[in-house]
Amino acid sequence: MKKIIAFSFFFITTLAAWAVSPSGTLPVMYINTNSAITSTENYIGATFYIDALSTGYASTGSASSPIDMKIRGRGNSTWTDYDKKPYRFKLNSGIKLLGMPKSKNYCLLAHADDQSAFLRNTLGYKVSQLMNLAYTPDRRAIELVLNGEYMGVYFLNETVRIDKDRVAITKQNDNETDPTLITGGWLLEIDNADDPAQVKISEGNGNTARFNYKDPEELSSAQTTYLTNQLNAINTAVYTADKNSTEWQNIVNLDTLARFYIVQELLDNIEAFNCNTYLYRQRGEQNIWSFGPVWDFSNAYRRTSQQFIYQNNQQAQVWIAEIAKFPAFQAKVKELWVDFYANKYPLLNSHIDNFVSTMSTAIATDYQRWPAYGTANAATARDQFKARLTERATWLNDQWTKSSAIDNIGLDNTAPAEYYNLQGHKIDNPANGLYIKFENGQASKVLIK
């Protein structure tokens, strides 16, 4: 009897899954594979087509003329812990999918860990765009049918890679040895798990900092040495006792770091600088490291108390807690935030409303398919998310418009006035112009005539 009951439960559950059909409100991607997708390493053969329905996008392929692809799983916990799985796929040649720039490389993100009406990554990517980071991955909400089975709402996402339409830097060859060519074309990811494709350094606080090298994919000894030296140089400059030093800004682009950081703080993304954090460097000795693009916000708004992302965080974050002590970084964050809060932040609530309005039917259908993961009530999730955003932005604005730009770390209230230009560099003898002035623990913008 037990076996019959177990079989019946399995049959009913499977039947319920197969009974759900696409909502008809989003483009539908149909994928048929030659075998089961069981690995995040090995691609298998498959075909696909996209029916854009009446969404305004162009369809790609058709049921009678599908397009060849190769597909595999992707992710770590998102692959192992959820039945709604994410995927990565590549095409034989570049294709423009749903209006995105032509490419051969895409991924399908399930966001099974987001019960906030898929708003975590949606908002994170929007804030990145409004903060004018050089590149924010493009994405489209779709519904996926895999081997005839409705799999729910997915996001057809650009992957982070070096390309003229993505991270627009010169691509570096694998196993390069020419010293003039290994200065750039670097795309790295800060990660929290061991991986063979990593360079590791000992951070100034004693933690091991791990960097996945996404491009190039295979390193010569010359490349390994160059990259290790670069990362150690950043580490040494960041952990200097003199927080008025600007040495680290000769290696790291202050503007890109501050913009990237603000995005993570507004979303209270506690995984930032611990994993899914990218940095890149263009070729040439004169170039320095930039932060971005953004990627994963699945851990946004998981805490209830208000604090900076580097405070009371159990996840080992690389460099950011130490960088936050530099007055130049504080000044740049404050400068960017004041403009963003006044001119860009007011756009976010309507963006959230429009997204949920467009997605609400598909979100409900996704919940039918995945009641353990999905959003039961999109309107309630929307309102809760907006309240959390307002609370976070108000708190940050309060912190970043106080006497110091962040939290008074490293400021000497008895020190003479110091001046920084708007790029964050200390100016000993300021001429006429606009500066950030630090005096008696106060940070202010001043115009010298």
C-alpha positions as CSV (number, residue, x, y, z in Angstrom):
1,M,0.0,0.0,0.0
2,K,2.8,2.4,0.9
3,K,4.3,2.0,-2.6
4,I,1.0,2.6,-4.3
5,I,0.5,5.8,-2.2
6,A,4.0,7.0,-3.0
7,F,3.4,6.3,-6.7
8,S,0.1,8.1,-6.7
9,F,1.6,11.2,-5.1
10,F,4.3,11.3,-7.7
11,F,1.8,10.8,-10.5
12,I,-0.5,13.6,-9.2
13,T,2.5,16.0,-8.6
14,T,3.8,15.3,-12.1
15,L,0.4,15.6,-13.7
16,A,-0.1,19.0,-11.9
17,A,3.1,20.3,-13.3
18,W,2.3,19.2,-16.8
19,A,-1.2,20.7,-16.5
20,V,0.2,24.2,-16.3
21,S,0.6,26.1,-19.6
22,P,2.3,29.4,-20.4
23,S,0.3,32.5,-19.4
24,G,0.4,34.0,-22.9
25,T,1.6,37.3,-21.7
26,L,5.4,36.9,-22.2
27,P,7.5,35.5,-25.0
28,V,7.8,31.7,-24.7
29,M,11.1,29.9,-25.3
30,Y,10.7,26.2,-26.4
31,I,13.8,24.0,-25.9
32,N,14.1,20.3,-26.8
33,T,17.2,18.5,-25.8
34,N,18.8,15.3,-27.1
35,S,19.2,14.0,-23.5
36,A,18.7,15.1,-19.9
37,I,20.6,18.2,-18.7
38,T,22.5,16.8,-15.7
39,S,25.7,18.8,-15.6
40,T,26.9,22.4,-15.1
41,E,30.1,21.5,-17.0
42,N,29.1,19.5,-20.1
43,Y,27.0,20.9,-22.9
44,I,24.5,18.7,-24.7
45,G,22.8,19.2,-28.0
46,A,19.4,20.8,-28.3
47,T,17.2,23.0,-30.5
48,F,15.0,26.0,-29.6
49,Y,12.7,28.6,-30.9
50,I,11.0,31.7,-29.4
51,D,7.4,32.6,-29.9
52,A,7.3,36.3,-29.1
53,L,3.5,36.3,-29.2
54,S,2.2,39.9,-29.2
55,T,4.9,41.4,-27.0
56,G,6.4,43.6,-29.7
57,Y,9.6,41.5,-30.1
58,A,10.5,39.4,-33.1
59,S,10.1,35.6,-32.9
60,T,13.2,33.5,-33.5
61,G,12.9,30.1,-35.3
62,S,9.7,28.1,-35.2
63,A,8.3,24.7,-34.2
64,S,8.9,23.5,-37.8
65,S,12.3,25.2,-38.1
66,P,14.0,25.2,-34.7
67,I,17.6,26.5,-34.2
68,D,20.5,24.4,-33.0
69,M,22.0,25.1,-29.6
70,K,24.1,23.6,-26.9
71,I,22.9,23.8,-23.3
72,R,24.1,22.9,-19.8
73,G,23.2,23.8,-16.2
74,R,24.7,26.7,-14.4
75,G,25.1,28.1,-10.9
76,N,26.1,26.6,-7.6
77,S,23.3,26.4,-4.9
78,T,20.8,27.5,-7.5
79,W,21.6,24.4,-9.4
80,T,21.8,21.9,-6.5
81,D,19.1,23.3,-4.2
82,Y,16.1,23.9,-6.5
83,D,14.1,21.8,-9.0
84,K,13.6,25.0,-11.0
85,K,17.1,25.1,-12.5
86,P,19.1,27.8,-14.3
87,Y,20.8,27.1,-17.6
88,R,23.5,28.4,-19.9
89,F,23.5,28.0,-23.6
90,K,25.5,28.9,-26.7
91,L,24.6,29.1,-30.3
92,N,26.6,28.3,-33.5
93,S,26.5,31.9,-34.6
94,G,25.4,35.2,-33.1
95,I,21.7,35.8,-33.0
96,K,19.6,38.8,-31.8
97,L,17.2,37.4,-29.3
98,L,14.2,39.5,-28.3
99,G,15.9,42.7,-29.3
100,M,19.1,42.2,-27.4
101,P,22.5,42.7,-29.1
102,K,23.6,39.8,-31.3
103,S,25.5,37.1,-29.4
104,K,26.2,33.4,-29.3
105,N,26.2,33.3,-25.4
106,Y,23.2,33.6,-23.1
107,C,21.8,32.1,-19.9
108,L,18.4,31.4,-18.5
109,L,18.1,32.5,-14.9
110,A,15.3,30.8,-12.9
111,H,15.4,33.0,-9.8
112,A,13.7,30.3,-7.8
113,D,15.2,31.9,-4.7
114,D,13.2,35.1,-5.2
115,Q,9.7,35.2,-3.7
116,S,9.5,39.0,-4.2
117,A,7.8,38.9,-7.6
118,F,11.3,38.6,-9.3
119,L,12.0,42.2,-8.2
120,R,15.4,41.7,-6.5
121,N,17.5,41.4,-9.7
122,T,15.0,43.6,-11.7
123,L,15.7,46.5,-9.4
124,G,19.4,45.8,-9.0
125,Y,19.9,45.9,-12.8
126,K,17.7,49.1,-13.0
127,V,19.7,50.9,-10.3
128,S,22.9,49.9,-12.1
129,Q,21.6,51.5,-15.3
130,L,20.6,54.7,-13.4
131,M,24.0,54.8,-11.8
132,N,25.6,54.8,-15.3
133,L,27.8,51.8,-14.8
134,A,29.6,51.2,-18.1
135,Y,27.7,48.0,-18.8
136,T,24.6,46.4,-17.2
137,P,23.6,42.9,-18.6
138,D,20.5,43.0,-20.8
139,R,17.7,40.6,-20.0
140,R,14.1,39.7,-21.0
141,A,11.4,38.0,-19.0
142,I,10.1,34.9,-20.7
143,E,8.3,31.6,-20.0
144,L,10.2,28.4,-20.7
145,V,8.9,25.1,-22.0
146,L,11.6,22.5,-21.8
147,N,11.0,19.2,-23.6
148,G,7.3,19.8,-23.6
149,E,7.0,20.7,-19.9
150,Y,6.1,24.2,-18.7
151,M,9.0,25.4,-16.4
152,G,7.7,28.8,-15.4
153,V,9.1,32.4,-15.6
154,Y,12.7,32.7,-16.6
155,F,15.0,35.6,-17.5
156,L,16.9,35.3,-20.8
157,N,20.1,37.1,-19.7
158,E,23.3,38.2,-21.3
159,T,26.3,36.5,-19.8
160,V,29.2,38.6,-18.4
161,R,32.0,38.3,-20.9
162,I,34.4,40.5,-22.9
163,D,32.6,41.7,-26.0
164,K,32.0,45.0,-27.8
165,D,28.4,45.1,-26.5
166,R,29.3,43.8,-23.0
167,V,32.5,44.4,-21.1
168,A,34.1,46.4,-23.9
169,I,37.8,45.8,-23.5
170,T,40.4,44.2,-25.6
171,K,40.3,40.4,-25.3
172,Q,43.5,38.8,-24.0
173,N,44.8,35.5,-25.4
174,D,44.9,32.4,-23.3
175,N,48.5,31.5,-22.3
176,E,49.9,34.8,-23.4
177,T,53.5,35.6,-22.6
178,D,54.1,38.9,-24.3
179,P,54.5,41.4,-21.4
180,T,52.9,44.2,-23.5
181,L,49.8,42.1,-24.0
182,I,49.2,40.8,-20.5
183,T,48.5,44.2,-19.0
184,G,44.8,44.1,-19.8
185,G,42.0,42.2,-21.2
186,W,41.3,40.9,-17.7
187,L,37.8,40.0,-16.5
188,L,37.8,38.7,-12.9
189,E,35.1,37.6,-10.4
190,I,35.5,37.7,-6.6
191,D,34.2,34.3,-5.4
192,N,33.8,32.6,-2.1
193,A,34.3,29.0,-3.2
194,D,37.5,27.2,-4.3
195,D,37.8,26.8,-8.1
196,P,40.7,25.6,-10.2
197,A,40.5,28.7,-12.3
198,Q,41.4,31.1,-9.5
199,V,44.2,33.3,-8.3
200,K,44.3,33.6,-4.5
201,I,45.9,36.2,-2.3
202,S,46.0,36.7,1.5
203,E,43.9,39.8,2.2
204,G,45.2,42.3,4.7
205,N,42.8,41.1,7.3
206,G,44.1,37.5,7.1
207,N,41.3,36.1,4.9
208,T,41.9,34.4,1.6
209,A,40.6,36.4,-1.3
210,R,39.7,34.3,-4.4
211,F,39.5,35.6,-7.9
212,N,38.1,33.6,-10.8
213,Y,39.7,34.6,-14.1
214,K,36.9,34.6,-16.6
215,D,39.0,36.0,-19.4
216,P,41.5,34.8,-20.3
217,E,40.5,31.2,-19.3
218,E,43.9,29.6,-19.3
219,L,46.9,31.4,-17.8
220,S,50.6,31.2,-18.6
221,S,53.1,31.6,-15.8
222,A,53.6,35.2,-16.9
223,Q,49.9,36.0,-16.8
224,T,49.6,34.3,-13.3
225,T,52.5,36.4,-12.0
226,Y,51.2,39.6,-13.4
227,L,47.7,39.1,-12.1
228,T,48.9,38.0,-8.7
229,N,51.1,41.1,-8.4
230,Q,48.3,43.4,-9.5
231,L,46.0,42.0,-6.8
232,N,48.6,42.2,-4.1
233,A,49.4,45.8,-5.1
234,I,45.7,46.7,-4.6
235,N,45.6,44.8,-1.3
236,T,48.7,46.6,0.0
237,A,47.4,50.0,-1.0
238,V,44.0,49.4,0.5
239,Y,45.3,48.2,3.8
240,T,47.7,51.1,4.4
241,A,47.4,52.8,7.8
242,D,47.3,56.2,6.1
243,K,43.7,56.5,5.0
244,N,44.5,59.9,3.4
245,S,46.7,58.0,0.9
246,T,45.6,58.0,-2.7
247,E,47.9,55.2,-3.8
248,W,45.1,52.7,-4.2
249,Q,43.4,55.1,-6.6
250,N,46.3,54.7,-9.0
251,I,45.3,51.0,-9.3
252,V,41.5,51.0,-8.8
253,N,39.1,53.3,-10.6
254,L,37.4,55.2,-7.7
255,D,34.4,56.3,-9.7
256,T,33.4,52.8,-10.9
257,L,33.9,51.4,-7.5
258,A,31.7,54.0,-5.8
259,R,28.9,53.6,-8.4
260,F,29.0,49.8,-8.0
261,Y,29.1,50.1,-4.2
262,I,26.0,52.4,-4.1
263,V,24.0,49.9,-6.1
264,Q,24.9,47.1,-3.7
265,E,24.1,49.3,-0.6
266,L,20.7,50.4,-1.9
267,L,19.8,46.7,-2.4
268,D,21.5,45.7,0.9
269,N,23.2,43.0,-1.1
270,I,25.2,41.2,1.6
271,E,26.9,38.9,-1.0
272,A,28.6,41.9,-2.7
273,F,32.4,41.8,-2.6
274,N,32.1,38.2,-1.4
275,C,31.0,36.6,-4.7
276,N,29.4,37.5,-8.0
277,T,31.5,40.7,-8.0
278,Y,33.3,41.5,-11.2
279,L,36.2,43.7,-12.0
280,Y,38.1,44.3,-15.2
281,R,41.1,46.0,-16.7
282,Q,41.8,47.3,-20.2
283,R,45.1,46.6,-21.8
284,G,47.9,49.2,-21.3
285,E,50.1,50.2,-18.4
286,Q,48.2,53.5,-18.0
287,N,44.9,51.7,-17.3
288,I,43.6,50.6,-13.9
289,W,41.0,48.2,-12.5
290,S,37.3,49.0,-12.7
291,F,34.4,47.4,-10.9
292,G,31.3,46.0,-12.6
293,P,29.1,44.8,-14.1
294,V,26.5,43.9,-11.5
295,W,25.2,40.3,-11.6
296,D,23.3,38.6,-8.8
297,F,20.9,40.2,-6.2
298,S,19.3,37.1,-4.8
299,N,20.4,38.1,-1.3
300,A,19.0,41.6,-1.4
301,Y,16.9,42.7,1.5
302,R,17.4,39.5,3.6
303,R,18.3,41.5,6.7
304,T,15.9,43.4,9.0
305,S,18.3,45.8,10.7
306,Q,19.8,48.8,8.9
307,Q,23.6,48.7,8.5
308,F,26.2,49.0,5.8
309,I,26.8,45.8,3.8
310,Y,30.3,45.4,5.3
311,Q,29.0,45.7,8.9
312,N,28.2,42.5,10.9
313,N,28.4,40.5,7.8
314,Q,29.2,36.8,8.3
315,Q,30.4,36.5,4.7
316,A,34.0,37.4,4.1
317,Q,34.0,40.4,1.8
318,V,37.1,41.5,-0.1
319,W,38.5,45.0,0.5
320,I,35.3,47.0,0.9
321,A,35.3,47.4,4.7
322,E,38.8,48.8,4.5
323,I,38.1,51.0,1.5
324,A,35.2,52.6,3.3
325,K,37.7,54.1,5.7
326,F,39.2,56.4,3.0
327,P,37.8,60.0,3.1
328,A,38.3,60.1,-0.7
329,F,35.9,57.2,-1.1
330,Q,33.5,58.6,1.3
331,A,33.4,61.9,-0.6
332,K,32.9,60.2,-4.0
333,V,30.0,58.1,-2.6
334,K,28.3,61.1,-1.1
335,E,28.7,63.1,-4.3
336,L,27.2,60.4,-6.5
337,W,24.5,59.6,-4.0
338,V,23.2,63.1,-3.6
339,D,22.7,63.4,-7.4
340,F,21.2,59.9,-7.6
341,Y,18.8,60.4,-4.7
342,A,17.5,63.7,-6.1
343,N,17.3,62.8,-9.8
344,K,17.2,59.0,-10.3
345,Y,15.8,57.4,-7.2
346,P,12.3,58.9,-7.7
347,L,12.0,56.8,-10.9
348,L,12.2,53.5,-9.1
349,N,8.7,53.1,-7.7
350,S,7.1,53.6,-11.1
351,H,9.6,51.1,-12.6
352,I,8.5,48.5,-10.0
353,D,4.8,49.2,-10.6
354,N,5.2,48.8,-14.3
355,F,7.2,45.6,-14.1
356,V,4.7,43.9,-11.7
357,S,1.8,45.1,-13.8
358,T,3.3,43.5,-16.9
359,M,4.4,40.4,-15.1
360,S,1.5,39.7,-12.7
361,T,-0.3,37.0,-14.9
362,A,2.9,35.2,-15.6
363,I,3.9,35.4,-11.9
364,A,0.6,33.8,-11.0
365,T,1.2,31.0,-13.6
366,D,4.7,30.5,-12.4
367,Y,3.4,30.1,-8.8
368,Q,1.0,27.4,-10.1
369,R,4.0,25.5,-11.4
370,W,6.3,26.2,-8.4
371,P,4.2,26.9,-5.3
372,A,7.3,26.2,-3.1
373,Y,9.3,28.9,-4.9
374,G,7.1,31.4,-6.6
375,T,5.2,34.5,-5.5
376,A,1.6,33.8,-4.2
377,N,0.5,37.4,-4.5
378,A,2.4,39.8,-6.7
379,A,0.7,43.0,-5.5
380,T,1.5,42.2,-1.8
381,A,5.1,41.3,-2.8
382,R,5.4,44.5,-4.7
383,D,4.2,46.7,-1.8
384,Q,6.5,45.0,0.7
385,F,9.4,45.4,-1.7
386,K,8.7,49.1,-2.2
387,A,8.4,49.6,1.5
388,R,11.8,47.9,2.0
389,L,13.4,50.0,-0.7
390,T,12.0,53.3,0.8
391,E,13.2,52.3,4.2
392,R,16.7,51.5,2.9
393,A,17.0,54.6,0.8
394,T,15.9,56.8,3.6
395,W,18.4,55.3,6.0
396,L,21.3,55.6,3.5
397,N,20.4,59.2,2.7
398,D,20.5,60.0,6.4
399,Q,23.9,58.3,6.8
400,W,25.4,59.9,3.6
401,T,24.2,63.5,4.3
402,K,25.6,63.6,7.9
403,S,28.9,65.1,8.8
404,S,30.9,62.4,7.0
405,A,29.9,60.7,3.8
406,I,29.7,57.2,5.3
407,D,30.4,56.6,9.0
408,N,33.2,58.8,10.3
409,I,35.7,55.9,10.0
410,G,39.2,57.3,9.6
411,L,38.3,61.0,10.0
412,D,40.3,63.1,12.4
413,N,38.2,65.9,13.8
414,T,41.3,67.9,14.9
415,A,43.1,67.8,11.5
416,P,43.3,70.9,9.3
417,A,41.0,71.2,6.3
418,E,41.7,68.9,3.4
419,Y,40.5,69.2,-0.2
420,Y,39.7,66.6,-2.8
421,N,38.7,67.0,-6.4
422,L,35.5,65.4,-7.7
423,Q,37.5,62.4,-8.8
424,G,38.5,61.8,-5.2
425,H,42.2,62.9,-5.4
426,K,43.6,64.9,-2.6
427,I,44.6,68.5,-3.6
428,D,47.2,70.1,-1.4
429,N,47.0,73.6,-2.9
430,P,43.5,73.9,-4.5
431,A,43.2,76.5,-7.3
432,N,39.9,77.8,-8.5
433,G,37.3,75.1,-8.9
434,L,34.8,72.8,-7.2
435,Y,36.1,70.6,-4.3
436,I,35.0,68.3,-1.5
437,K,36.3,69.9,1.8
438,F,36.9,67.9,5.0
439,E,37.2,70.0,8.1
440,N,36.5,69.1,11.8
441,G,34.8,65.9,10.7
442,Q,32.5,67.7,8.3
443,A,32.4,67.0,4.5
444,S,31.0,69.7,2.2
445,K,31.2,70.7,-1.4
446,V,32.9,74.1,-1.8
447,L,33.6,76.4,-4.8
448,I,36.9,78.2,-4.7
449,K,37.1,81.4,-6.8
